[in-house]
Amino acid sequence: MPTVYLLRLGETALQRTRSLLLRADGVELAGSSGNLTDALQEIHSLAPDIVASDLRLVDAHAMRVAHELGRLPVRPQLLLLTPTADDLQLFAALSAGANAYHVDDGSGAGLVEALARLHDRRSMLSPQLARQALAAFGIERSPLVTARQAAAALDATPAGRQIEQASRHLLTLLAQGLLLAEIATLWVLDAAEVERRIWRLVRLLHVRSRELLIA
């Protein structure tokens, strides 16, 4: 059962989501706050498995949240809460250290499932985010006919400095708008395994981001 620390902009959203998580089975609410500055020491002490945070807080944005969590002795995974997957800050925050995102329509629907998915090291990417990831890695899309073949899932040859062809093929299919279930069928994999591969791709974005900072 993952332990979760909640960071939300606005008292109404904070209390609504707190109530949801306190009633939910399968997650444990470790704490909550409306701003990052007050929360950091508590997050350090509680060492939650996951921090679920809005893209924007009163005193911070998601990139700073990712940076501060990365400085902790035990870094929790970071789930971004966003009203849309098209937010311009979302890809930057994923690159900076966030692990996944959940599109929050205000109802709380799907949040517990998103937390459980992330705890299992699973993630997803929208077509736009997949296209941004391809650009970030400096690679073009694979030929679609190649990416759709089951053998594409096993191609470990390099596609760039940090990424192998199988990941390039996966990003190609995601950028094309294929659903996880469709990719799983084409590649003869469980949908959960496709999500785990996406989670690992997001981790590669973190490595790329750190290398750029060092350079």
Buried (B, 14 or more C-beta within 10 A) or exposed (E): EBBBBBBBBEEEBBEBBBEBBEEBEEBEBBBBBBBBEEBBEBBBEEBBBBBBBBBBBBEBBBBBBBEBBEEEEEBBBBBBBBEEBEBEBBBBBBBBBBBBBBBBEEEBEEBBEBBBBBBEBBBBBBBBBBBBBBEBBEBEBBEEEBBBEEEBBEBEEEBBEBBBBBBBBBBBBBBBEBEBEBBBEBBEBEBBBBBBBBBEBBBBBBEBBBEEEEE
